[in-house]
Amino acid sequence: MTEAPGIAAHRALPAGPRGIAARPCGAWLVLFAVGCGGPVRPPPVPPATPPPVVAASLGGALTDRPVVVETTSACTHARARCDLGTCTVELHNECELPILCELTVAASCGPGGNAPSAKATQRESVPVDTATTLDASVDCGAEPPRNTRLAGLRCR
């Protein structure tokens, strides 16, 4: 049995790099792969999110955005933000009854490790399915407040 003229010519072609036959289709495959390919880049990594903090020290604010804080009520949701001497809490009452919430803020007054501390409390009734804001500010007199923190949030 004799081979067709094209098959004999096909087998006579020398092998190229990595065993790819030097055939027109092999050449197109190599050109296509080189022309279309490029370095494979890994997917972008999202920036790390800093952990939420509920305290601020002299010289800077707590965060750029409010952080979620726990309340003593399962149907009340709150987000807080503290700055120098003041904490602000956004409350949303999803309970079936109005609730009474109490916000307590604490801070150190003046420089040094033995500085006196100050506290402030704010209470407010929150109607059913309503959002409200509570603010409490400490009074350190002539001294600047340091380490302002949310000392407590109770809703009942």
Backbone hydrogen bonds, N-H to C=O, Kabsch-Sander energy under -0.5 kcal/mol:
donor,donor_aa,acceptor,acceptor_aa,energy
7,I,4,A,-0.6
8,A,4,A,-1.7
9,A,5,P,-1.7
10,H,6,G,-1.9
11,R,7,I,-2.2
12,A,8,A,-1.0
13,L,10,H,-1.0
16,G,20,I,-3.6
19,G,16,G,-1.3
20,I,17,P,-1.6
22,A,14,P,-2.1
23,R,21,A,-2.5
27,A,23,R,-2.5
28,W,24,P,-2.1
29,L,25,C,-2.0
30,V,26,G,-2.2
31,L,27,A,-2.6
32,F,28,W,-2.9
33,A,29,L,-2.3
34,V,30,V,-2.2
35,G,31,L,-2.8
36,C,32,F,-2.2
37,G,33,A,-1.6
41,R,39,P,-0.6
56,A,148,T,-2.2
60,G,57,S,-1.5
62,L,82,C,-1.7
67,V,80,A,-2.8
69,V,78,A,-2.0
76,T,73,S,-1.2
77,H,92,H,-2.1
78,A,69,V,-0.7
79,R,90,E,-1.8
80,A,67,V,-3.2
81,R,88,T,-2.1
83,D,86,T,-3.2
85,G,83,D,-0.8
86,T,83,D,-0.9
87,C,136,A,-2.2
88,T,81,R,-2.9
89,V,134,L,-2.9
90,E,79,R,-3.0
91,L,89,V,-0.6
91,L,132,T,-3.2
92,H,77,H,-2.1
93,N,130,T,-2.6
94,E,75,C,-2.7
94,E,92,H,-0.7
99,I,126,V,-2.2
101,C,99,I,-0.5
101,C,124,E,-2.7
102,E,154,R,-2.9
103,L,122,Q,-3.1
104,T,152,G,-2.8
105,V,120,A,-2.8
106,A,149,R,-2.4
107,A,118,A,-2.0
108,S,146,R,-2.9
109,C,116,P,-3.4
110,G,144,P,-2.4
115,A,112,G,-0.8
118,A,107,A,-2.7
120,A,105,V,-2.2
122,Q,103,L,-2.3
124,E,101,C,-2.2
126,V,99,I,-3.3
129,D,93,N,-1.0
130,T,93,N,-0.6
130,T,127,P,-0.9
132,T,91,L,-2.3
134,L,89,V,-2.9
136,A,87,C,-2.0
138,V,85,G,-2.6
140,C,138,V,-0.6
143,E,140,C,-1.6
146,R,108,S,-3.9
148,T,56,A,-1.4
149,R,106,A,-2.7
150,L,54,V,-0.8
151,A,104,T,-1.8
151,A,149,R,-0.9
152,G,104,T,-1.6
154,R,102,E,-2.3
156,R,100,L,-2.1
